[in-house]
Amino acid sequence: MERFDQALLATLADTAANSVRRRANHNIHPRLDDPVQRFFNAMQPDTYVRPHRHCTPPRWELFLVLRGRLALLTFAMDGRVIRREEICAAGPVFGVEVPEATWHALVALEPSIVFELKEGPYHALSDKDFAQWAPAEGDSTCAAWVNWYRLAQPGDMPPVS
């Protein structure tokens, strides 16, 4: 049996706050080839999550907020926002499941920790299909995208990269 306590979450939050990517994860699954991927993901408000989908093979993804508040955005093929769902540890909505092959991204509206669950196995080269209409992580325009995410509403188009 593996136990998870507040000290683990505090350490993970500190790791995220001090990382270049401004996020950090703690895998619960022992191997990347496990058929069920489950992990904690700590995210700071300035982290950039590039829009992506899980298509190879098509997979769903579940997010449960343990601390903080985030917005999950889903997108059309051209980058237009289809849906915005705010999820918060204090509720009323504390989790969402993203259907398979759906373009999506998260933005932390405050320092947050999410429990994520998705089908495995994990293969780095095929896990995510990244949106070509959004900048790659590390691009100079990522901060502008994070700011756009914070306010983006259904029907909005992304910033021009």
C-alpha positions, 0 to 999 in steps of 0.5 A: 500500500502506498500512502499520500500525505500533505508533506508529499504535496508540499514538497511537490509544490516547492519543486514546481515553484523552483523549476524552470517549467514551473510545474512538477509531477510525482508518478504513482504508477511504477513503470511508464508502460503501466496500462493506467497512468496516475500521478500528481501534477503541481502547477504554478500560475505562470506555467505554459501547457501547450494545447494537445490531444491524445490520439495515438491511440485515442485516450481520455484524461481525468483531472481532479484538483487537490489544491488551488484553482485551474481552468481547462480549455478545450479547442477546435482544430483552428484553436478557437476555444470551445469550452472553458471549465474552471475547476477548484479544490473547494468546488463546486466543480473539482474535476473533469474528464476530457474525452479522447482526442480532444484538444485541451490545455490547463492554466493554473489560476493560482498555485495548484496540485492536480491528480491526473489519471489516463490510460497507458502505456506512456510513450514520449513520442506518441503520448501527445499530439501538440497543436501546430497553431500554438507555440512550443514550450520555451517559445518567447510567446508562451507568457502571452499565451498563459495570459490569454488562457486566464481570460479566454472564453468560448469563441475566442481565437488564440493570440497570433504567434 
